[in-house]
Amino acid sequence: MPHYDMVVIGSGPAGQRGAIQAAKLGKRVLLVERAAQVGGVSAHTGTLPSKTLREAILYLTGQQQRGIYGPDYCVKTDVTLADLRERLAITIDHEVAITHDQLARNHVAIVHGTASFVDAHHIAVAHGDGTVSDHSTDYVLIATGTRPRRPGTVPFDDDCIVDSDSLLRIPALPRRAVVVGAGVIGLEYATMCRALGLDVTLIHGKPRVLEFIDYEIIDEFIHQLQASGMHLRLGVNIAEIARRGRNVDVILANGEHISGDLLLFTAGRSGCVDDLQLANAGLTANARGLIAVNAHFQTSVPHIYAAGDVIGFPSLAAVSFEQGRIAALHAFGARCGETSPVFPYGIYTVPEISTVGRNEQDLQREAIDHVTGRARLRETARGQILGLQEGLLKLLVARSDRRLLGVHIVGEGATELVHIGQAVLELGGTLEYFIERAFNYPTLAEAYKIAALDAWNQLRA
């Protein structure tokens, strides 16, 4: 039986970064991946596919240029699934090759199969050919990620009624799409479908979407969704979903009937722990399949760690990379610190949303005296060059010492712009940074200066 210093289960962001970090410490590492290729959900059905599809859709439909050339401008008049899949395959193949090369260069051993605990220090791997290999280890890092939740009340057929995984395998683009669930995944795909010109109805059981995001940003976002022609049904539950021929009928609790050619169900995800036999290692997961960990990503069994989406919020690839790295460092006694509480949240909808730091409803709830600086992206010269009509950047600043408390953006380039605010926020910067520093001209980053001057005017008053 081969012995390893660490066995990592799962090759998504947390797994690959944890395995490479352990190898860089001179440890013998085995990475177990159930799928035929490395990369995990992030590379094959989650982060990269959705973001790649978004960029392909925006380019082929000409959506990003319509502010300049008019609402009918497009690069390709009839965008097909073949067009999108071709672009997607290029991105995934490239990412898999890079990940595999990084693991190989760091001498991480890779086996493909389904891992399960024999006991707390022994892992069995069931291979596709029916054989089973056994491996002993000092430490384990569980990084198996999550899968879409499939409640029994939804008659999935992976043809007309799909989740975010099977959506990528549908035979043709629909004309009318119904999206159930306005979380991050639901909103990303709903806005992509609308950008393709599909008739889209979005159904969400709560009256607000993305409740952890600043309310003003969400209100701006919802306004843009409605202006795009998307049909919103918020604060209403579903009574029944049924397939009738090539149509999907949805009956809402208020009696309304909605029909579509496709229904995408995106309400929740569950941890991929069913095959792990956690009980054999003395571990349990909660009802959602998530594993509890401490600040160093140790489970209740100290030599077994867990990181990434399988431990729950924030379920961001960028944060998962760091979690895997810190878990490996802590396991082998290296200096590791803790993950920073200040991290950017990026949502790749159309338009993008990104945020870092405190939101305004939290500041109001805690009675923290502050001012709000706002800038419209169309106010910048770069915004005019790009033909932007919408987009808002919002700064929250403490009145007492002018310290930056939060940055919230909706609009073109939001997920890139937010990193300027992240750096200033984490370093304890104040409003003066934005006012007194030169920014490249013309750039969308000038919006920081416009918003800062807006906040400064309020402080002077």
N, C-alpha and C positions, 0 to 999 in steps of 0.2 A: 504494500500500500504506500503510494508516494505521500510524503509529508511536506506541507507548505507552512510558511510563517503566517500567510493570510490567504483565505479563499474569499473571493468577491463574487457575489451572485447577482448578475445583471450588468449589462455593458452600456447603459445609458449614461448621462452626464455624471451622476454621483459615482457609479461603478467604475467608469473608465478613469476618472480623476483620482479616485481612491486607490485603484490598482497601480496607477503610474506613480503616485506619491509614495506608496509603500515600496515599490521597486526602486525608486530613487534613494530610499533609505538603506538600500542593499539587501532587501528582504526577498525571499522566494515567494512569488505570488502566482495564484491560479485564478483566472477569470472564467466563470461559467456563464454561458449565454444560451438560452433556450432556442433562439431563432438561428437560422442558417448564416446570418450576417451579424456583425457587431453593430452597435449604435443604439439599440433599444427603441422604445416607443418614440423617444425624441427624434430620432433620425428617420424612422420608417412610417409612423402613422400620426405623430404629434407635432412637435414644434417646427421642424424643418419643412415637412410637407405643407402645412397650412400657410407658413410664411412664404414659401416658394410659390404656391398657387396664388397667393395674394399679389405678389409682384408680377407674375405672368398675366393675371387678369387685368391689372391696372395698365400694364403696357399694351396688351393686345386690344383692349377696348378703347384705349386712348383717354381713359378717365382723367389721368393726371394733366392732360393738356387742354381739357375742354374749357378751362377758364380763359385760354388764349384763343383757341380756334373755334369755339362754339360748342353747344351741347350735342351736336351730331357727329363730332369728330371721332374717328376710330382708326386704328392701325389695320385691323382685320375685321371685316364685316360679319363673318360667321365663325366665331370662336367655337372650337369643338373640344371634346374631352381628349382627343388625340393630341391636340396642341398643348394642352395643359400637362398631360402625362409625359410628353416628350421632355418638357422643361423640368418636370419633377424628377424624372429618372436621372437626368444629368446631375442634379444637385445631390440626390441620395447616393448615387455611385461615388461621387467625389467625396462626400462626407465619410462614407464607409471606408474608402481607401485611406483617407487621412487618419481616421481613428485606428484602423488596423496597423498602419505603419507606426503610429505613435506607441501603441502597445508593444509591437515587435521590437522597436528600437530600445525600449526599456526592459526587454526580456521578460515580459509578462506572458506566462503560458495561457493558452486559450483552449477550452474544450466546449463543444456544443452539445447541449442536452438539457434535461430538466433536473434541477438540483433539489435535493431534500435532505433534511437532517436525519442521520441515524442516531446520533446523540449530539451533545453540545460541542464535541470536537471532531466529529466525523460527518462527512458529506458524501452522499451517494449521487451519482449522475447517471440518469437513464438516457441512453443514446437512441437515435432514430433507427438504428439497425437491431434494436432489441437488447443490446448488451448494457450492462451496468458497470461503471467504474467507481471505486471507493477511494476517498482522499481524507487524510487526517490533517488537522490544522491547529495552530495556536489561536488565531483570531479569524473572525468571520465578519464580512461587511455585506449586509442585505441591501440591495439596491434594485429591487425588482420592478419598481414603478407601479403604475395603475392601469386599469382598463375601464372602458365605458360601463356604467351601470346599466343593467338590462332588467327592469322590473317585469314581473310576470303579466302585468296588465297591458303591456305594449306588445302587439303581435309582430315582432321583428321578422322580416323575411330576407333582409340584406339585398333587396331589389327595389321595392318602393318604400319600405319602412326600415331605416338604417340608423346606425350610430356613426360616430366620427371616424371609426376604423373602417367600417364597410362602405362608407360614403365614397372612399377612394376607388372602389371597385364597381360602381354602378355602370350599366352599359351605355347610357347616353344622358345628356343634360336634360333635365325636366323643363317644362314651361312654368309650372307653378310649384313653389317649394313652401312647405310648412316647417318651421323650426320650433321645436319645443325646448325651452330652457334658454334664459338670457344670461348665462354665465359667460366666462371668457370665451370658451370654445363655441358656444351657440352664437354669440354676437359676431365672432370673427367669421364664421361660415355664413351667417345670415347676410352680413354686409358684402361678402364676396359674391354671393349669389345675386344680390341686388345690383352690384357693379356689372355683372354679366348680363343684366337686363331681365332677369327672371322676376316673375311676380312672387313676392315673398311676404309671408305672414309670420310674425314672431309672437309666440305665446309664452307667457311667463306667469307663474302663480303669485308672485309678489308685485306690489304696485311700483316698486323701484328696482332698477337693475344695478348691479355692481355697487352694492351699498357701502363697500369699504372705500370707494373713490369719492373725492370731493363732489358734493351735490351740484355745485354750479357747473362743473365740468360735465357731469352726466346730463344735466338739463340742456346744455349746449349740444351734446352728442345726440340726445333724443330728438332735438329740433332738426338736426341735420339728417337723421334717419327718416323722419317724417317728410322732410323736404325732398328726399330722394325717391319717395313714393312707397316706402315700406309700410306695411300694415301692422300696427302694434296692438296686441291684446294683452295688456298688463293687469295684474291683480285679479286674474280669473283662472280657475282650475279646469282641467279636462275631465269630462265625464266618460268619454268613450273614444277609442281609436279603432277604426275598422278599414280593411282593404276591400274595395269593390271593383273588380276588374283591374284596370290600370290606374284607378283613382284611389286615394286615401281620404277617407272622411273622418273629420274630427268634430265631435260634439262637445261644446263647452258647457260648464256647469250652469251658465245663464241661458242655455238653450240654443245658442248660436251654432250654426253648422258651417264648417270651413272645409273646403276640398282642395286637394293638390295632387300633382303627379308623383311627389316625393315628400316623405316626412323624415326629418332628421331629428332624432331624440338625443339631447345633450344634457339631461338633468342629472348630473352627478357622476363620480368615478369611484371605483373600489380598488383597494390595494391588491396586487398580484401575489397572494400568499397561499392560495389554496393547495398548491403542490409541495410546499416547503416542509410540511409535517413539523410545524413550529413546536408542538407539544413535546416532541422527542428531545428538543433542546431546552425545555422549560420555559418556552415563550408563548405568549398569546397575542392576538390582534383584536381590535375592537370590531363593532358590527360593520364598519366600512372597510375592514381589512387593513387598517392602518396600525403601525407599530409605535408604541410610545418610547421616547428616548429622552436623555438628559441634554444638558448644554453641549456636551462633547459627543453626542450621538451614540452613547452607550444605551443598550436596552437594559432590561432588568437582569439579564445575564451579562456580567461586566465585560467578558471577552468577545461578546457579539454586539456589533454595531449595526445601525440602520441609517440610511440617508436617502435623500431625494423624495420623490412624490409619495413613496410608500410610508412616509412619516407624516404626511399631510401638509398644511399650509407652510410656506406660500406656494409650493408646487411650481417653482420657476426653474428653468434649466440653468440660468446663471447662478442662482443660489444653490442648486443641487451640486454643481461643480465644486463650490466651496465647502459644502457639507461633507462630500466624499473626501476631499483633501484633509480637512480637519480631523475627521474620524481616523484616517490612517496615521496622521501625525500623533494623535493622542494615544492610539493603540500601542505605538512603539516608543512612547515616552519622549517624543521630540516636542520642541516648543511649537505650540499651535494657536494659542489664543482662542477666541470665540468668534462666531460670525457676527458681523456688524448689524445692529438693528436698523441701520440706515441703508436701504437697498432700493433700487428703482424697480417699479412695477411697470412692465410694458405690455400693452394689449394691442395686437395687430389687427384691429378692426379697420374699416374704411369710413371715417378717418381714424388714425391712430390715437390712442390714449396712453399717456405715461405720467407717472406720479412718483414723488419721493418726499418723505417727511410727513408732517402733520397735515390733516385736512381741516377745512374751516369748521365743519360741524363739530369736530372734536374740540377745537379751540373754543368755540362758543359754549359747548357743554361744560368745559372746565374753567370758563370765565377767564381765559388768558387774553389780556388786552393786546390787540394786534391791528395792523392795517393791511389792506389788500391792494396790491398793484396789479393792473391788468394791461395786456397788450394784445391787439388783434394782429395775426400774422400778416394780414393784408396791409398793415401800416408800415411794414418793412419794405425796402427797395427789392430785396430778394423775393418777397411775397408777390410783388407786382410782376417781376420777371417770370415767376412761375405761374402767374395767373390765379393766385389763390383768392378765393372769395370768403372762405371761412377759416376758423382756427383761432384758438385763444390760449395764451400763456398767462398764468396767474401765480403771483408770488405772495406768500404770507410772511409778514415781518413783525417781530415783537416791537411794540411801541416803546418799551422801556430802554432797550439797548440797540434797537435796529437790527437784531440778529435774525438771520433767515430761518424760518420755521418749516416751510414747505414749498414745493414747486409742483404745479399741476398744469398739464398741457393736453389739449385736444387739437389735432390737426396734422398737417403734413410734417413728417420728420420728428414727431413728438418723442419717439423712443431713442432718437439720437440726441436731441436737444436736452433731454432731462439730465444727462451726465454732467453738464456744466453746473446745474443746480445741486446735484448730488455731491460734487467735490466741495463746493462752497459750504453746503450744509454740514457735511461731516467734519470739515475743518473749523467750524464755528464762525464762519464768515458773516459779514454784515452787508447791509444795503450799499454801503460805500464801494464795495468791490465792483458791483455792476455799473455804478455811476462814474467811477474814476478810472476804469480800465478801458483800453481800446479794444474793440471787437472788429474782426475782419468785415469789410464792407464790399459788396452787399452780401449779407448772410441772414438766415432766419434767426440766428443767435442774437441779433440786434433787438429782438423782442424782449430779451432780458433787460436791456437798458431802458427801453420804453416803459416796461412794467415797473422797473425800479424808480424811475422818475415820477411815475404816477403815485407810487407809494410815498416818495419823498414829499411830494406836494401835500399829501394828506398829513404827514408828520409836521410839516411847517405850519399848516393851518391849525 
